[in-house]
Amino acid sequence: MVDVGFKNFVTKKHISLLIKPYTIKAKWLIKEAKLNSKLIDCTQGKKIGVLILLNSRHLILSPLKHSSLSRKLSSNEDVGEIFENDFSAQEANLNL
């Protein structure tokens, strides 16, 4: 289990991708997830630090920075997920 901000936890095996929030594609993902009721906001009004895409195609908004969350996830040996800044290779499979 990983704390994604303000005592909200996600299991590592459900995390598919970490995305930096300042790209146009990230803003599009937020909009689509909100329209499809798949957006989970864990920021409590703080600035978004990273978007977390789950295997279930839910999108989590986290106040943690991309680097700190990826460091938390990679510190344990059982993490086998993808952590990329550029997600263009997977954007065709999102289907939110």
Buried (B, 14 or more C-beta within 10 A) or exposed (E): EBBBBEEBEBEBEBBBBBBBBEBEBBEEBBEBBEEEEBBBBBBEEEEBBBBBBBEEBBBBBBBBEBEEBBEBBEEEEEBEBEBEEEBEEBEEEBEB
